[in-house]
Amino acid sequence: MTTMELAERIVATPLESIPGPALVEAKRSLLNWVGVAIGAAQHPMVDMVLRVGRLHGAREDATVLGRGTKTDMFTAALANGISSHILDYDDTLLDTVLHPSAPVFPALLAYGETYGVSGGDFLAAFVMGAEVEQRIAQAIYPSHYDRGWHITGSVGAFGAAAAVGKLLGLDRTRMAYALGLAATQPLGMREMFGTFTKPYHPGKAAQNGLEAAFLAREGFTSSTRAIEAPRGFALVTSESPKFERLVDGWGETWEILNNSYKPFPCGIVIHPSIDGVMRLREKHGCRPESVLELELKVHPLVLELCGKKEPRDGLEAKFSVYHCAAIALIDGWVGPSQFDDAKVWAPETLALRAKVIARPDPAIAEDQVCVTAHLKDGSTVSQFVEHVVGSKHVPMTRDQLEKKFLSLTTSLSPERRQELIKTIWNFEVKSDVALMAALTAPDTPLSS
Amino acid sequence: MTTMELAERIVATPLESIPGPALVEAKRSLLNWVGVAIGAAQHPMVDMVLRVGRLHGAREDATVLGRGTKTDMFTAALANGISSHILDYDDTLLDTVLHPSAPVFPALLAYGETYGVSGGDFLAAFVMGAEVEQRIAQAIYPSHYDRGWHITGSVGAFGAAAAVGKLLGLDRTRMAYALGLAATQPLGMREMFGTFTKPYHPGKAAQNGLEAAFLAREGFTSSTRAIEAPRGFALVTSESPKFERLVDGWGETWEILNNSYKPFPCGIVIHPSIDGVMRLREKHGCRPESVLELELKVHPLVLELCGKKEPRDGLEAKFSVYHCAAIALIDGWVGPSQFDDAKVWAPETLALRAKVIARPDPAIAEDQVCVTAHLKDGSTVSQFVEHVVGSKHVPMTRDQLEKKFLSLTTSLSPERRQELIKTIWNFEVKSDVALMAALTAPDTPLSS
């Protein structure tokens, strides 16, 4: 299976043929992506790339999410790709650890806003872009990742190039050129985890993919065997690639249907405990003031990785099952603001946190928990979580995705946030990209 | 030896400490680089990247060589990096096959013209940039290249980042950030040879390195162990790297002193064959019409890299030892016009090309060849080339470099060409970058 065959599939598949369920998942991905990008839009590293980007020129074509400013298309793709990966809160295709949205949506948004694209075409192009990057990722995973590549960066440009190239109407050969330009510049090493350069990876991949599509449209040639050739992408960056994954079963199903969304911005092993406590609250009406003791039976790894009994700040609280269980019962949701230092030190938090007891239990699986609240009236309520929310078995509901979105977009007015949610849920029927982008501006635009 | 130690050396070495001979070689490199860039400035691929670059914005800070136009600094770095590698006629550090100028000068020129840099600082920064890229190349060569990386692209950004970072006055930590940003985006696979994407590699490396230096100045963090870490640049892209090469003997000598300049605009491994055929022609009066068979005993790499038996156009002919040997005997010289498509398809060329036989011979070194012409009269003439012209043993003279420059810059008026030569030979004493850049404009500026 070859680069040309993959290009052929992309070109031969009409945007209109993408089925409804894939478009729905694309909208869920979009809501999640816009939320996490707005949530980190004020980070200093976004200021930095915008300042450097401004040295390119002064065009104001494309929105920088959550800032109320525009910049040129390429810099916007870079900035939005970065901001959407800063919180490590974006979506994941679990079988390759690929975060599909962070490199593809920024390129599509920048292109779509600059040149005018309908919501429906935007979503369908995203499904195709995610399909391409994930198929390439599957072809080279795990040896590619094991060798040290940050797969979201290193295959991201393929997705961006395919998605934008599709909207540009590239023919088969030019689509192969675009894939070739993406292939020759894999980007992102895992050594960068923990630095600003980690989120730079999907941002630059988005920018490179966008550029690749535009260069290919010009007729800028590359190898049309870029992925499979002996000195091409797959064999230079991995071992024993599974080339059949490139096009096998293309169009029968869509990889985006396997997308998953992180419900909570903290250590993943804590997620079942949060989920269990929230269910106690929702289903059993459990409230902090009635609790004598909150008991968690957890997988032993939880205490090993996230057993901080008395976190000193928000960053430490992300690794404290005690803080997370307490705040979940108090607030009914765990988003970024639940890790504000003030929340960590609030008397109400401290009081309830002291009542949380976590016991390791080898009978509890990693995505399970058993939560029991011993109440002041002498009764107890218990909740067993068999599969944590956000897993393939229990996907985030539409309501939960909205809650996550709202928790991330507090820089926007409540009206705007609701309008954005509505716009995205109706994206394929009566919206366009520029309209959606305009809604991401905060009440007070940020400078730069 | 570590990334931080390398950053430390770069930062601690004053530009003024670069010795005279290294500056002289930098000027030879500069003359050669400006010539090859002007020589290809009208290629359609330069138009293409300028059109796409214009979508960034409208700044006119930096000259596009040989066109009489300016664009933004980053697009100029990309365009000039591309044009200087289109003809495959640029300089080479033979022990790694690295072309040191193509990724470093474009970044320096774009920066130097935009912000104002003296000729002396420009040359010294180039020496440092070339030093950094070549040391990193040596640390990972040959396994990196063998695996399929186009080393000029994949280490080029280090050189550009170090050179511009030096002029920006980065401190040690920020210099390490700049190197880290370069490390995480190695660029260029050998599969791209023969397509527009090959010259794109040093162009994009120049642009990435320039961006890395500016981002690092902002404080954009990356790993400070980017080169040596287990999931960092060297181990992700090569095997058994020689980390001691990063800083061993720093400042005792300068790698640029080993620079060599291609006499012929085609794959360097073909040069001995051309040299040998030209000597047969000059010394033995050998002519195409008298030849039955032209036999080349070559280093095995020649056929691996440049074994195209039936090139379809000028670009492919640059990787065809068969075309090059034939055309050298026909024309007695191999310059850019020997790769015109018409020349490739001329009946005379095809007839002689069919008589060329190339045999790999492990006893022949990379800069050697043994050429034998079997003549129609039954006799044979033979020529062994021990060291090819342009090699370390037989360097191009100043006069030859000027001739090469003049043959490449016919779009400029004779006065301008002479003025440019004079300016470059005096670059460190009484010139600046903007002045030199202005002299590269052709009599009739090109559009776009």
Contacts between the chains, C-beta under 8 A, distances in Angstrom:
chain1	res1	chain2	res2	distance
A	44	B	219	7.8
A	45	B	220	6.1
A	48	B	215	6.2
A	48	B	218	4.0
A	48	B	219	7.0
A	48	B	220	5.0
A	49	B	215	7.0
A	49	B	220	7.5
A	51	B	218	6.4
A	52	B	211	6.4
A	52	B	214	4.6
A	52	B	215	5.7
A	52	B	218	6.6
A	55	B	59	7.5
A	55	B	72	6.9
A	55	B	73	5.9
A	55	B	74	7.1
A	55	B	214	7.0
A	56	B	56	4.1
A	56	B	57	4.9
A	56	B	59	6.8
A	56	B	72	4.7
A	56	B	73	7.6
A	56	B	74	5.5
A	56	B	75	7.3
A	57	B	56	4.9
A	57	B	57	1.0
A	57	B	58	5.2
A	57	B	59	4.6
A	57	B	72	5.1
A	58	B	57	5.2
A	58	B	58	6.3
A	58	B	59	6.9
A	59	B	55	7.5
A	59	B	56	6.8
A	59	B	57	4.6
A	59	B	58	6.9
A	61	B	55	8.0
A	72	B	55	6.9
A	72	B	56	4.7
A	72	B	57	5.2
A	73	B	55	6.0
A	73	B	56	7.7
A	74	B	55	7.1
A	74	B	56	5.5
A	75	B	56	7.3
A	147	B	231	8.0
A	147	B	236	5.7
A	148	B	230	7.1
A	148	B	231	3.3
A	148	B	232	7.2
A	148	B	235	6.7
A	148	B	236	4.1
A	149	B	236	6.6
A	153	B	184	7.8
A	180	B	192	7.0
A	180	B	195	7.4
A	180	B	197	6.2
A	181	B	197	6.1
A	181	B	200	7.4
A	183	B	189	6.9
A	183	B	191	7.9
A	184	B	153	7.7
A	184	B	187	6.6
A	184	B	188	5.8
A	184	B	189	5.0
A	184	B	191	7.7
A	184	B	192	5.4
A	184	B	197	5.6
A	184	B	200	7.6
A	184	B	201	7.0
A	185	B	185	6.7
A	185	B	187	4.5
A	185	B	188	7.6
A	185	B	204	6.7
A	186	B	186	7.7
A	187	B	184	6.6
A	187	B	185	4.5
A	188	B	184	5.8
A	188	B	185	7.6
A	189	B	183	6.9
A	189	B	184	5.0
A	189	B	226	7.5
A	189	B	231	5.7
A	189	B	232	5.9
A	189	B	233	6.6
A	189	B	236	5.4
A	190	B	231	4.2
A	191	B	183	8.0
A	191	B	184	7.7
A	191	B	223	4.8
A	191	B	225	6.7
A	191	B	226	6.1
A	191	B	229	4.2
A	191	B	230	7.5
A	191	B	231	4.4
A	191	B	232	4.1
A	191	B	233	8.0
A	192	B	180	7.1
A	192	B	184	5.4
A	192	B	222	5.9
A	192	B	223	5.4
A	192	B	226	7.4
A	194	B	223	7.8
A	195	B	180	7.5
A	195	B	221	4.5
A	195	B	222	5.1
A	195	B	223	5.6
A	196	B	220	5.0
A	196	B	221	4.4
A	196	B	222	6.8
A	197	B	180	6.2
A	197	B	181	6.2
A	197	B	184	5.6
A	197	B	220	7.5
A	197	B	221	6.9
A	197	B	222	4.0
A	197	B	223	7.0
A	200	B	181	7.4
A	200	B	184	7.6
A	200	B	220	7.5
A	201	B	184	7.0
A	204	B	185	6.7
A	211	B	52	6.4
A	214	B	52	4.6
A	214	B	55	7.0
A	215	B	48	6.2
A	215	B	49	7.0
A	215	B	52	5.7
A	218	B	48	3.9
A	218	B	51	6.4
A	218	B	52	6.6
A	219	B	44	7.7
A	219	B	48	7.0
A	220	B	45	6.1
A	220	B	48	5.0
A	220	B	49	7.5
A	220	B	196	5.0
A	220	B	197	7.5
A	220	B	200	7.5
A	221	B	195	4.5
A	221	B	196	4.4
A	221	B	197	6.9
A	222	B	192	5.9
A	222	B	195	5.0
A	222	B	196	6.8
A	222	B	197	3.9
A	223	B	191	4.8
A	223	B	192	5.4
A	223	B	194	7.8
A	223	B	195	5.6
A	223	B	197	7.0
A	225	B	191	6.7
A	226	B	189	7.5
A	226	B	191	6.1
A	226	B	192	7.4
A	229	B	191	4.2
A	230	B	148	7.1
A	230	B	191	7.6
A	231	B	147	7.9
A	231	B	148	3.3
A	231	B	189	5.7
A	231	B	190	4.2
A	231	B	191	4.4
A	232	B	148	7.2
A	232	B	189	5.9
A	232	B	191	4.1
A	233	B	189	6.6
A	233	B	191	7.9
A	235	B	148	6.7
A	236	B	147	5.7
A	236	B	148	4.1
A	236	B	149	6.6
A	236	B	189	5.5
